[in-house]
Amino acid sequence: MKKLLFIAAAIIAISCTPKVKEFKEISRMQSPDGGLEVCVGISDKGEPVYSLSRKGEEVILPSRLGYTLMDGRSLNRGFKPLSVSPVQEKDETWNPVWGEESEIRNHYKEMSVTFDKEDGIVMRVAFRLYDEGLAFRYEFPMENKLTYFNIKEEVTEFAMTGDHTAWWIPGDYDTQEYNYSETRLSGISKQMEKMRIYNASQTGFSRTGVQTALQMKTDGGLYINIHEAAVLNYPTANLNLDPRTLTFRTWLTPDAEGIKGRLQAPCVSPWRTVMVVDDARKVLSSRLILNLNEPCCIEDVSWIHPVKYMGVWWEMITGKTHWSYTSDVPSIQLGVTDYSSLTPHGYHGATTENVKRYIDFAAENGFDAVLVEGWNEGWEDWFGCQKDYVFDFVSPYPDFDLAGLNEYAHSKGLKLIMHHETSSSTVNYERHMEEAYSLMNRYGYDAVKSGYVGNIIPYGEHHYSQPIINHYHYAVTEAAKHHIMVNAHEAVRPTGLCRTWPNMIGNESAMGTEFRGEIHPGHTAILPFTRLQGGPMDYTPGIFEADLAVMNPNDPQKMQITIANQLALYVVMYSPLQMAADLPEHYAKHMDAFQFIKDVALDWEKSVYLLAEPGAYIVTARKEKAAEGRWFIGGVTDESAREVSFPLDFLDSGKTYTATIYADAPEASGVLDKPEAPYNPQAYVITEKEVSASDSLSLRMAPAGGFAVSLKAK
C-alpha cells in the first residue's frame, strides 16, 4: 500500500570511520574453486577484522566486526583470538518444494574464529565461503559470561575499494516501496536530497543510508551484492555509508524503546553476505541466500503448491470499486454496529455477484484461485486511526456470501484466497489468528494474503524491528499447522526463510504494481538483483489496460509498460504465486495475448539467465517442472528500446520446438513523454516459428517493453 512520506526534522550524520590500517592475521580461507579468499585478523585495539579478495584483487578492504551494547560494554574491541576451527568443506544438493530449479547445490568451505575478553565474554564469528560470495554471522555460545544482552549498535563494516556504481533504495524501518536509484556511491547523498524522501522514522539514518539487498558494480566489471540471510529473532539491517571512506556500516531497526536487538545466549545473528561475481547473470543464478537458511522443517509438504490466481483487487486499487461496504457511517466500532441495517454505498467490490463473475472467468481459463479483498467487516475506518481492534477476520459484510461463494468456487474447480488486512495491529491479528485460520480450514481456503498497512501496533514498533519480525514468523508457523500458505504484504523483505518454511509462498516488500504510474521503467530489471534474492515477490503482473482513466476518470495515471512487457514478468519475476492482476473485461479484449498467461508455468525444473544488466534489461528462460517440459522465455527492458539476440542451446538437442512469440509491435512504446516513440502500450504482435537448440532468436523490445516466448516440443 502507499507509504507515508515525511520530511525528517533532523538527519544525523554518521561519524567518519577511519579505515583499518594494520591488523594481525589470524586465519584465511579460500572458496571451493579458489577464486575468493577471506582473511580474518585482529587490530592493535583488539578489534575483530575481516577482508575479502577475488583472484588476488581486493573486494572488501579490512573491515571491523562486533557490537556495542546498551549497558556501555563493547563487543567490538578489547578482544583476543581464542581459537580457530579447522576449515571444512561441505557439498550437498537439496530439492526445494518449489523454485527456479528442481535441485540446488550447496557447496562451501567454513571455519569459525572465537574471540574472548578478560571478563569472560566470548564471541564467535562463523565464516562460509562459496564460489560466488562470503557469508558470516555472530554466534554467542552458552559457555559465556554474556548471557542476556541488549544491542545498541551492530558495527559490522563493509569497506569498499572504490566509488562503485550502486542500485539502491533509501534506508527505512518500515517499507521498501521505493523506485531504485542508480548512482555512484559518492552520489547517494545528492540523490537523496533531490528525492527529498526522508521518513520520520529514519532520524537515525545519515543521508547515505540504504537498504539491502544493495547491488553494486565496480569499474573493473565485478558485481558486488551486500545482503543478509536467515533473519530470525533479530531486526532487519540497513547500511549507512561513510562517504569519506566509502565504508558501509550495518544499521539495525530499533524496537519501540530504541533497542536494536534483545539476545540471550546461546544465539546467533543473521548471516551477513557479500556476493562477488564477474557476470550479472551469476547474480541471478546464485542461491546464496537460500543456502544459508535451514532445510525445510515441514515433514509433509504435499499441501503446498504453486498458485495462479485472479482477484477482486485491481478494481479497488484503481478506484473503480472500494473495500468498504458503506462510507456514510463515521468511526464504526466493530461489534457495536449492525452492518445488516446499513445501506451499502454502491461501490463495494466484494459482492457475491461480482466475485462470481471473477470465479467464472478464472474457471473458464484454467486458473487455480480467486483472491477477494474487502469481504470482511471493518474497512470503513481501518486505516490511520491507530485502532487496536479493527478486524476479526471471520465476519463477512452482508453482501458477501462466505459459505455460498466457497461452495460455488469449489464447484468450478477453484479455491478462494482469504485476505487478512491487519491494519498493522499485530496484537489484534495474533488475538484472532487461531479462529481465522480455523475458519479457512472449515471453508477450504488454503492460502491467505495478509497485509500490514499503516503504523505498527504496539505503538512505536517498526515493520522491521525484532518483535515484528517474530510476529511474521509466528504467523507463518501457525499457518503451517493449519496447512495454509502465506502471502504477506507490507511485511519484512524475505531473507531465504522460504527454504525452511515453504508455505511462505509469496511476499510483497517492494514497490509493486499497485503503485501504477509511479513505477519507473527498468524497475523490474533491478528487482531480481535485489529484492528477489531473498525470495519470491507477489508483484501482481499482467496489466493490459495501462491507461487507468479507463476504469476511473479521476485517476489520470498511465503505467509505463507494454502488454508484452507484462507477459514477460511471469518468467523474469519468479514466483510460485502469480496473479493475473487486471480485470476480466480487459483480458477479454486481448485473449490472444492472454493465452501466454494461461500457458505459463509456475514451478521450474531449470532456469537459464541469458542476458542481464542491473536496471537495464533481463532475459530469462525456464523449463517447467512437468512431464511435458515446455520452455518459457521472458525479456524486459528499461526506457531504452533494445535489439537482443541469444542462442537457444539450452533446449533439448534433437528436438524441434514450436515457438510462440509475443513481442512489442514496431510502433509500441511504454514510455511517456518520448516524442521519438509515442506512448502506445497495447501494440503487440504474435508469431510462430519452428526452432531447435542450434538456432538463435533476435527480438526487439520497445521502450519499457519486452517479450515472452513459449516453446513446445513437437
PyMOL commands that set and color helices and strands:
alter all, ss='L'
color gray80, all
select helices_A, chain A and resi 185-195+200-202+280-285+288-291+314-317+339-341+352-364+379-381+402-411+426-443+466-481+513-518+523-525+527-529+531-534+548-550+563-572+584-588+591-599
alter helices_A, ss='H'
color red, helices_A
select strands_A, chain A and resi 24-30+36-42+48-54+57-64+67-69+80-84+88-94+104-116+122-130+133-140+148-154+157-160+165-168+181-184+209-211+214-217+223-229+237-242+247-252+262-264+267-268+271-277+307-312+369-372+415-421+447-451+485-489+504-507+577-579+604-613+617-624+631-637+642-647+657-664+684-691+696-701+706-713
alter strands_A, ss='S'
color yellow, strands_A
deselect
rebuild
show_as cartoon
